Amino acid sequence: MFVLAHLSDPHLAPLPTPHPFELLSKRGLGFLNWLRKRQSIHRPEVLAAVIADLKARAPSHIAVTGDLINLSLSNEFAPARAWLERLGGPNEVTVVPGNHDAYVRAAADCALRDWGDYMRGDDGEGFPFVRRRGPLTLIGLSTSVPTLPLAATGRLHGDQLGRLGELLAGLGREGAFRVVLIHHPPVAGANYFRRLTDAAALRELLHQHGAELVLHGHHHEASLAWLPGPHSRIPTIGVPSASGAPGRRHDDPAGYNLYEIEGAPGAWRCTMVARGLRDDGHGLGELNRRPLLG
């Protein structure tokens, strides 16, 4: 059995002290929001407990779907790289970036510069990249683009949509177990200022060519939606922030998912196991177990 772990939105804390000039931008509002609210939501001790629980499960591979950092400050990227290295090496961990990882235009390329080993395909290609791990084919997408203040939208920039259709079609003919990794959820009805702007085009590609799983973050909540595929519905799954403190009205408490995958082309089986902070306050545990395929 191959076990894929999925976590997202760690929003690594504590926040480094910004250089004053870095606050003369969207970062200024973000910094005030961090001081007012977000520093009490994203707790390093909660993230440490989640990672300890995840490592105790010894997954075969780990996927991280973005928002490793908060304001894309110049001194946030290197600590995030060190955190990734403690999580696992580039062969064991796959990352796609989120909107907070390209918070402003000046930092748009910093995540790829510092975390590039975790965000490239087996052949070194950029987004969309392809990594084969065990029975899985991981397809990494980037929706990470700088936005105006108060906006957190995403977009599949460059020629990702065109290349993705070809990849999904070719891998589908191989019978691959295709896992699409993306930060912004491709579902309809998202908040206008937090949406994936080309979600409809992505849904159409998935409808035409299919995928076995779509994994995302961004909303800081556990979610399961089903998108239409060419032959069957596609489970599209979000997880809470991996550092989310309990007791927050708009966010689910911290957690992550495991996907237990076995079988063969045409007969894949996949069970989702959700783990997270328990309501009784007694640490992390299994919250839900649900068959998705097979």
Sequence and secondary structure as in RCSB ss.txt:
>XXXX:A:sequence
MFVLAHLSDPHLAPLPTPHPFELLSKRGLGFLNWLRKRQSIHRPEVLAAVIADLKARAPSHIAVTGDLINLSLSN
EFAPARAWLERLGGPNEVTVVPGNHDAYVRAAADCALRDWGDYMRGDDGEGFPFVRRRGPLTLIGLSTSVPTLPL
AATGRLHGDQLGRLGELLAGLGREGAFRVVLIHHPPVAGANYFRRLTDAAALRELLHQHGAELVLHGHHHEASLA
WLPGPHSRIPTIGVPSASGAPGRRHDDPAGYNLYEIEGAPGAWRCTMVARGLRDDGHGLGELNRRPLLG
>XXXX:A:secstr
 EEEEEEB    SS     GGGGSSHHHHHHHHIIIIIHHHB HHHHHHHHHHHHHH  SEEEE S  SSS  TT
THHHHHHHHHHH  TTTEEE   GGGG SGGGTTHHHHHHGGGS  TT   SSEEEEETTEEEEE        TT
   B   TTHHHHHHHHHHHHHHHT EEEEE SS   TT  GGGSBTTHHHHHHHHHHH  SEEEE SSSS EEE
EE  SSS EEEEE  BTTB SS SSS  SEEEEEEEE  TTS EEEEEEEEE TTSS EEEEEEEEEE 
